[in-house]
């Protein structure tokens, strides 16, 4: 059976804990206690995130989202692309394949970049962000990320299309 | 909407969490360990509060790491509690999701070398710019 990178990572951390336990048992106990405190603190937020991701998986399908963006080049296509990026879920790998297909169908480079950048805004994870960084910074960051998804799109397009 | 659709969405979500859980647990265990072992003044020596160097280091760290953004928020939030400057934290969480050194080969393969490299470099620079802008904006409104 092939172990995934995630399991290997967790195993290494557990081995570090065991080594620490051999060297200084009390320090290991204190670290486990701190881990428990940390885990309990974020557990309610994780539950909210779970519900939001579940709702996204229920209502938003990649194929349906991809169908709507990349059309035209007006303000509406920017809005559709950025909203698409924000509500898109799942691994970036899936989206690279969709975007490759859309690129072949002549989707603009600027829109592809804007889509990938606006994926940084994760609505289901906003409760976690608010918990750690507060409402003001979360709102400021979200606004900047949306603005810069457009700027980045235009800059990358200009660089790529320059001779 | 019917029962199979709800079941499918629930299974997909559980699968997402199942995949992220080992990393999440590992990161939490590491944070707890670091919090216990490393004195807080060490961070102050690396992150001095400089508006240009701190976000650069933060963006470098975020570019190399990958995974669910939840992990970056947890690491960022805990580092913030250790007194690391907000410049570094914002650049870190931004580059975590927008720059992908690990995913770069896949991005090159699907979207082209010039596109992937340019996009990642611009996203790296943007993470630094946004972190400076966001922190100054926050200071302005508070």
Interface residues (C-beta under 8 A of the other chain):
Chain A: X4 X6 X7 X9 X10 X12 X13 X14 X16 X17 X20 X27 X30 X31 X32 X34 X35 X37 X38 X39 X42 X46 X49 X50 X53 X54 X57 X58 X92 X93 X96 X97 X99 X100 X103 X109 X112 X113 X116 X117 X119 X120 X122 X125 X128 X129 X131 X132 X133 X136 X137 X140 X141 X144 X145 X148 X151 X152 X155 X156 X159 X160
Chain B: X1 X5 X6 X8 X9 X10 X12 X13 X16 X17 X19 X20 X21 X22 X23 X25 X26 X28 X29 X30 X31 X32 X33 X35 X36 X37 X69 X70 X73 X74 X76 X77 X78 X80 X86 X89 X90 X94 X97 X98 X100 X103 X106 X107 X110 X111 X114 X115 X118 X119 X122 X123 X126 X129 X130 X133 X134 X137 X138 X141 X142
